[in-house]
Amino acid sequence: MGAEELEEGYDENTEVTIKGTVKELVRGMRGPLILRIPYRDRNYHVVTAPIWYLRRQNLVFQSGLELEVTGSRFVSVDGTLYLVARKIREVKTGREIFFRDLRLRPCWRGMRSPRDMNFR
């Protein structure tokens, strides 16, 4: 599955929220950082954002971090369960990080007007 497919594919009809602890960080040469979070006996591969975007937002994900993730759920051809993150909340601090604007486009793509953004 290509990086662009992971970043662009968002279907609000498949949106779910999970809560769990990060078990693994998957870093590719390109594309988004993916977090593996077990939830209800399944491993979700949470698609976040490119590393450069995470750095600009001062985001550091690590194993053991408890998160609540809202995103679009899908299963790849090889059976991998993905969750394309729209919003992640750090359980301990309550900090919310948004990865999609109000039109569900990746926040790191192109210019956004302030009314399109949904940051807090």
C-alpha positions in Angstrom: 0.0 0.0 0.0 1.5 3.4 -1.1 2.1 6.3 1.3 -0.3 8.5 -0.7 -3.1 6.0 -0.5 -2.7 5.9 3.3 -2.7 9.7 3.7 -5.5 10.5 1.2 -8.0 7.7 2.0 -10.5 9.0 4.5 -14.2 7.8 4.6 -16.2 9.4 7.4 -18.7 6.6 7.1 -16.1 4.2 8.6 -15.1 6.5 11.4 -14.5 4.8 14.8 -12.7 5.8 18.1 -10.3 3.4 19.8 -8.3 3.8 23.0 -5.1 1.9 23.7 -1.4 1.9 24.3 1.2 2.3 21.5 3.1 -0.9 21.2 5.2 -0.1 18.1 6.2 2.7 15.8 6.5 1.8 12.1 8.6 4.2 10.1 9.0 4.0 6.4 11.4 5.8 4.2 8.5 8.0 3.0 5.0 8.6 4.1 3.3 8.8 7.4 4.4 7.5 10.8 2.2 4.5 11.7 1.5 3.5 15.3 0.5 -0.1 16.2 -2.2 0.0 18.9 -3.9 -3.2 20.1 -7.6 -2.7 20.8 -10.2 -5.4 21.5 -7.9 -8.3 20.4 -7.0 -6.6 17.1 -3.9 -4.7 16.1 -4.8 -1.3 14.6 -2.1 0.4 12.4 -2.8 4.0 13.1 -1.8 6.3 10.2 -0.7 9.7 11.5 1.3 12.1 9.4 4.7 12.6 7.7 7.6 12.9 10.2 8.3 16.5 9.2 4.7 17.5 10.0 4.9 15.7 13.4 8.1 17.6 14.2 6.5 21.0 13.3 3.7 20.2 15.7 6.2 19.2 18.4 4.7 15.7 18.5 6.7 12.7 19.8 5.0 9.4 19.9 6.6 6.5 21.8 5.8 3.0 22.9 3.8 2.9 26.1 1.9 6.2 25.3 -1.9 5.8 25.9 -3.9 7.4 23.2 -7.5 7.8 22.1 -7.7 7.8 18.3 -10.6 8.8 16.1 -10.3 7.9 12.4 -11.4 6.1 9.3 -11.1 2.3 9.6 -10.2 0.1 6.7 -8.6 -3.3 5.9 -5.9 -3.6 3.3 -5.8 -6.3 0.6 -3.3 -8.2 2.8 -5.6 -8.1 5.8 -3.9 -5.4 7.8 -6.3 -3.3 9.9 -5.7 0.5 9.5 -7.1 3.5 11.1 -6.4 6.8 9.3 -6.3 9.3 12.1 -8.4 12.4 12.1 -7.7 13.2 15.7 -5.5 11.8 18.5 -5.9 12.6 22.2 -3.1 11.9 24.6 -5.0 10.4 27.5 -2.6 11.5 30.3 -2.4 15.2 29.2 -5.7 15.6 27.3 -3.9 17.2 24.4 -5.7 16.8 21.1 -3.9 16.7 17.8 -5.7 17.0 14.6 -4.5 15.4 11.3 -7.5 16.3 9.1 -9.2 19.7 8.5 -13.0 20.2 8.5 -13.2 18.9 4.9 -11.2 15.8 6.0 -8.1 16.7 4.0 -4.7 16.1 5.5 -3.6 19.2 7.5 -0.1 19.1 5.9 -1.4 19.3 2.3 -1.5 22.8 0.7 -2.7 26.1 2.2 -5.6 26.2 4.6 -7.8 29.1 5.6 -8.3 29.5 9.4 -12.0 28.5 9.0 -11.0 25.1 7.5 -8.8 24.2 10.5 -10.2 22.6 13.6 -7.2 22.9 16.0 -7.8 23.7 19.6 
